[in-house]
């Protein structure tokens, strides 16, 4: 367990820093220019990401681009936080936000080390938003086993959406094959997972009007 923990890398969401800056009341800033400067620095980091997306960079290329362009911005951003924090109104929301950002800055900036990492967890938050809407309703699944089954189904359907797989077609096909897979141990059930299923089946795109 200790060995696994030593290899873990903890990240923080850069989007949270942007939210703090946008939502902080004007009274928390000495001047509006300082708030604009902070938002501009965060915007530059996302411009680097957009550049990588536009050029369809590989993970390795994205990492090199971040090291060359994004990391210097982040180091300057860190220095600005250190310089500005004493000027922020003590106890104000902005002062707390700057303290929070500085204390977690290593985790916030760590995404530049590997192109597979994202600067924020917006994709994950958007993916679970439909579930959050019905959160209270999910408390009443009948029993613990039913709740686990519901969680499994929501996870699988969420994978369908992420992989652009039509869930109706996927379920229909899986239900027709799963008995065969259960009786033949030479077959791998992982082949039926949405991302693998898509590679070996012609499927329609996920319905655009679906949640």
One Martini backbone bead per residue (centre of mass of N, CA, C, O) as a GRO file, in nm:
protein
  211
    1UNK     BB    1   0.058   0.063  -0.021
    2UNK     BB    2   0.303   0.250   0.002
    3UNK     BB    3   0.398   0.209  -0.288
    4UNK     BB    4   0.148   0.331  -0.424
    5UNK     BB    5   0.159   0.610  -0.294
    6UNK     BB    6   0.440   0.692  -0.410
    7UNK     BB    7   0.308   0.692  -0.718
    8UNK     BB    8   0.130   0.913  -0.669
    9UNK     BB    9  -0.071   1.181  -0.824
   10UNK     BB   10  -0.165   1.501  -0.737
   11UNK     BB   11  -0.446   1.701  -0.832
   12UNK     BB   12  -0.569   2.016  -0.954
   13UNK     BB   13  -0.807   2.252  -1.042
   14UNK     BB   14  -0.785   2.530  -1.244
   15UNK     BB   15  -1.086   2.618  -1.251
   16UNK     BB   16  -1.105   2.706  -0.951
   17UNK     BB   17  -0.935   2.965  -0.979
   18UNK     BB   18  -1.124   3.104  -1.177
   19UNK     BB   19  -1.375   3.106  -0.997
   20UNK     BB   20  -1.261   3.274  -0.768
   21UNK     BB   21  -1.201   3.528  -0.941
   22UNK     BB   22  -1.491   3.579  -1.051
   23UNK     BB   23  -1.654   3.560  -0.759
   24UNK     BB   24  -1.509   3.781  -0.647
   25UNK     BB   25  -1.546   4.060  -0.507
   26UNK     BB   26  -1.448   4.377  -0.575
   27UNK     BB   27  -1.357   4.436  -0.274
   28UNK     BB   28  -1.108   4.221  -0.289
   29UNK     BB   29  -0.988   4.446  -0.469
   30UNK     BB   30  -0.795   4.710  -0.546
   31UNK     BB   31  -0.814   4.643  -0.858
   32UNK     BB   32  -0.934   4.552  -1.168
   33UNK     BB   33  -0.660   4.489  -1.305
   34UNK     BB   34  -0.579   4.247  -1.124
   35UNK     BB   35  -0.808   4.063  -1.209
   36UNK     BB   36  -0.745   4.066  -1.513
   37UNK     BB   37  -0.461   3.948  -1.488
   38UNK     BB   38  -0.540   3.673  -1.373
   39UNK     BB   39  -0.730   3.586  -1.604
   40UNK     BB   40  -0.516   3.610  -1.830
   41UNK     BB   41  -0.326   3.385  -1.732
   42UNK     BB   42  -0.531   3.155  -1.753
   43UNK     BB   43  -0.596   3.198  -2.054
   44UNK     BB   44  -0.311   3.125  -2.161
   45UNK     BB   45  -0.320   2.826  -2.080
   46UNK     BB   46  -0.567   2.763  -2.271
   47UNK     BB   47  -0.424   2.845  -2.533
   48UNK     BB   48  -0.227   2.613  -2.533
   49UNK     BB   49  -0.443   2.391  -2.551
   50UNK     BB   50  -0.566   2.489  -2.818
   51UNK     BB   51  -0.314   2.452  -2.986
   52UNK     BB   52  -0.297   2.144  -2.948
   53UNK     BB   53  -0.576   2.081  -3.066
   54UNK     BB   54  -0.543   2.212  -3.351
   55UNK     BB   55  -0.273   2.012  -3.401
   56UNK     BB   56  -0.308   1.724  -3.295
   57UNK     BB   57  -0.148   1.634  -3.056
   58UNK     BB   58   0.042   1.452  -2.883
   59UNK     BB   59   0.133   1.385  -2.571
   60UNK     BB   60   0.429   1.463  -2.612
   61UNK     BB   61   0.381   1.735  -2.757
   62UNK     BB   62   0.212   1.864  -2.533
   63UNK     BB   63   0.424   1.854  -2.312
   64UNK     BB   64   0.636   2.031  -2.457
   65UNK     BB   65   0.455   2.279  -2.487
   66UNK     BB   66   0.407   2.326  -2.186
   67UNK     BB   67   0.704   2.361  -2.104
   68UNK     BB   68   0.750   2.609  -2.301
   69UNK     BB   69   0.471   2.787  -2.229
   70UNK     BB   70   0.316   2.722  -1.953
   71UNK     BB   71   0.526   2.712  -1.724
   72UNK     BB   72   0.620   3.011  -1.728
   73UNK     BB   73   0.341   3.119  -1.654
   74UNK     BB   74   0.317   2.975  -1.379
   75UNK     BB   75   0.564   3.102  -1.245
   76UNK     BB   76   0.462   3.393  -1.272
   77UNK     BB   77   0.200   3.343  -1.116
   78UNK     BB   78   0.331   3.270  -0.847
   79UNK     BB   79   0.480   3.539  -0.804
   80UNK     BB   80   0.226   3.714  -0.804
   81UNK     BB   81   0.094   3.593  -0.555
   82UNK     BB   82   0.319   3.670  -0.356
   83UNK     BB   83   0.300   3.983  -0.416
   84UNK     BB   84  -0.023   4.026  -0.377
   85UNK     BB   85  -0.128   3.905  -0.107
   86UNK     BB   86  -0.057   4.150   0.092
   87UNK     BB   87  -0.279   4.341  -0.067
   88UNK     BB   88  -0.497   4.190   0.026
   89UNK     BB   89  -0.773   4.158   0.194
   90UNK     BB   90  -0.803   4.057   0.496
   91UNK     BB   91  -1.021   3.778   0.492
   92UNK     BB   92  -1.087   3.765   0.215
   93UNK     BB   93  -1.171   3.587  -0.058
   94UNK     BB   94  -0.909   3.646  -0.214
   95UNK     BB   95  -0.707   3.573   0.004
   96UNK     BB   96  -0.801   3.279   0.029
   97UNK     BB   97  -0.761   3.201  -0.268
   98UNK     BB   98  -0.453   3.255  -0.278
   99UNK     BB   99  -0.374   3.060  -0.056
  100UNK     BB  100  -0.491   2.808  -0.186
  101UNK     BB  101  -0.332   2.822  -0.453
  102UNK     BB  102  -0.044   2.822  -0.335
  103UNK     BB  103  -0.061   2.553  -0.167
  104UNK     BB  104  -0.152   2.401  -0.464
  105UNK     BB  105   0.044   2.464  -0.703
  106UNK     BB  106   0.184   2.196  -0.766
  107UNK     BB  107  -0.086   2.054  -0.848
  108UNK     BB  108  -0.173   2.259  -1.069
  109UNK     BB  109   0.112   2.228  -1.247
  110UNK     BB  110   0.151   1.909  -1.309
  111UNK     BB  111   0.018   1.871  -1.600
  112UNK     BB  112   0.287   1.938  -1.776
  113UNK     BB  113   0.432   1.646  -1.758
  114UNK     BB  114   0.164   1.532  -1.914
  115UNK     BB  115  -0.047   1.499  -2.191
  116UNK     BB  116  -0.281   1.331  -2.041
  117UNK     BB  117  -0.330   1.568  -1.879
  118UNK     BB  118  -0.546   1.796  -1.722
  119UNK     BB  119  -0.613   2.119  -1.595
  120UNK     BB  120  -0.901   1.987  -1.554
  121UNK     BB  121  -1.246   1.851  -1.446
  122UNK     BB  122  -1.483   1.925  -1.647
  123UNK     BB  123  -1.559   1.658  -1.783
  124UNK     BB  124  -1.644   1.512  -1.522
  125UNK     BB  125  -1.856   1.718  -1.425
  126UNK     BB  126  -2.037   1.698  -1.679
  127UNK     BB  127  -2.090   1.388  -1.660
  128UNK     BB  128  -2.229   1.409  -1.350
  129UNK     BB  129  -2.465   1.612  -1.363
  130UNK     BB  130  -2.714   1.427  -1.415
  131UNK     BB  131  -2.677   1.278  -1.141
  132UNK     BB  132  -2.703   1.522  -0.947
  133UNK     BB  133  -3.003   1.583  -1.002
  134UNK     BB  134  -3.081   1.270  -0.878
  135UNK     BB  135  -2.951   1.212  -0.598
  136UNK     BB  136  -3.194   1.168  -0.401
  137UNK     BB  137  -3.326   0.934  -0.564
  138UNK     BB  138  -3.071   0.732  -0.524
  139UNK     BB  139  -3.125   0.662  -0.216
  140UNK     BB  140  -3.380   0.475  -0.338
  141UNK     BB  141  -3.296   0.135  -0.420
  142UNK     BB  142  -3.377  -0.062  -0.153
  143UNK     BB  143  -3.061  -0.155  -0.167
  144UNK     BB  144  -2.730  -0.204  -0.188
  145UNK     BB  145  -2.726  -0.384  -0.442
  146UNK     BB  146  -2.896  -0.193  -0.619
  147UNK     BB  147  -2.701   0.046  -0.604
  148UNK     BB  148  -2.466  -0.097  -0.746
  149UNK     BB  149  -2.615  -0.159  -1.010
  150UNK     BB  150  -2.674   0.135  -1.081
  151UNK     BB  151  -2.378   0.229  -1.092
  152UNK     BB  152  -2.294   0.042  -1.322
  153UNK     BB  153  -2.492   0.144  -1.537
  154UNK     BB  154  -2.404   0.442  -1.531
  155UNK     BB  155  -2.113   0.384  -1.614
  156UNK     BB  156  -2.168   0.244  -1.888
  157UNK     BB  157  -2.336   0.477  -2.012
  158UNK     BB  158  -2.110   0.685  -1.979
  159UNK     BB  159  -1.917   0.539  -2.173
  160UNK     BB  160  -2.091   0.564  -2.421
  161UNK     BB  161  -2.088   0.870  -2.434
  162UNK     BB  162  -1.773   0.907  -2.442
  163UNK     BB  163  -1.761   0.700  -2.713
  164UNK     BB  164  -2.003   0.736  -2.907
  165UNK     BB  165  -2.235   0.527  -2.813
  166UNK     BB  166  -2.512   0.349  -2.864
  167UNK     BB  167  -2.685   0.216  -2.603
  168UNK     BB  168  -2.897   0.039  -2.744
  169UNK     BB  169  -2.706  -0.122  -2.927
  170UNK     BB  170  -2.518  -0.222  -2.709
  171UNK     BB  171  -2.723  -0.375  -2.531
  172UNK     BB  172  -2.839  -0.562  -2.746
  173UNK     BB  173  -2.569  -0.702  -2.812
  174UNK     BB  174  -2.481  -0.791  -2.527
  175UNK     BB  175  -2.735  -0.965  -2.457
  176UNK     BB  176  -2.672  -1.167  -2.704
  177UNK     BB  177  -2.359  -1.248  -2.577
  178UNK     BB  178  -2.319  -1.297  -2.264
  179UNK     BB  179  -2.374  -1.601  -2.244
  180UNK     BB  180  -2.133  -1.692  -2.412
  181UNK     BB  181  -1.918  -1.565  -2.223
  182UNK     BB  182  -2.000  -1.729  -1.964
  183UNK     BB  183  -1.939  -2.024  -2.115
  184UNK     BB  184  -1.659  -1.886  -2.227
  185UNK     BB  185  -1.332  -1.853  -2.097
  186UNK     BB  186  -1.186  -1.748  -2.369
  187UNK     BB  187  -1.349  -1.508  -2.325
  188UNK     BB  188  -1.366  -1.147  -2.302
  189UNK     BB  189  -1.562  -0.916  -2.142
  190UNK     BB  190  -1.403  -0.657  -2.229
  191UNK     BB  191  -1.508  -0.659  -2.529
  192UNK     BB  192  -1.801  -0.525  -2.428
  193UNK     BB  193  -1.699  -0.269  -2.390
  194UNK     BB  194  -1.757   0.020  -2.543
  195UNK     BB  195  -1.463   0.079  -2.657
  196UNK     BB  196  -1.434  -0.213  -2.779
  197UNK     BB  197  -1.700  -0.246  -2.934
  198UNK     BB  198  -1.652  -0.013  -3.140
  199UNK     BB  199  -1.409  -0.154  -3.295
  200UNK     BB  200  -1.621  -0.418  -3.388
  201UNK     BB  201  -1.859  -0.203  -3.453
  202UNK     BB  202  -2.131  -0.072  -3.604
  203UNK     BB  203  -2.221   0.262  -3.502
  204UNK     BB  204  -2.398   0.499  -3.382
  205UNK     BB  205  -2.440   0.786  -3.265
  206UNK     BB  206  -2.507   0.969  -3.013
  207UNK     BB  207  -2.772   1.116  -2.917
  208UNK     BB  208  -2.815   1.459  -2.924
  209UNK     BB  209  -3.092   1.461  -2.725
  210UNK     BB  210  -2.930   1.341  -2.500
  211UNK     BB  211  -2.828   1.297  -2.148
   0.00000   0.00000   0.00000
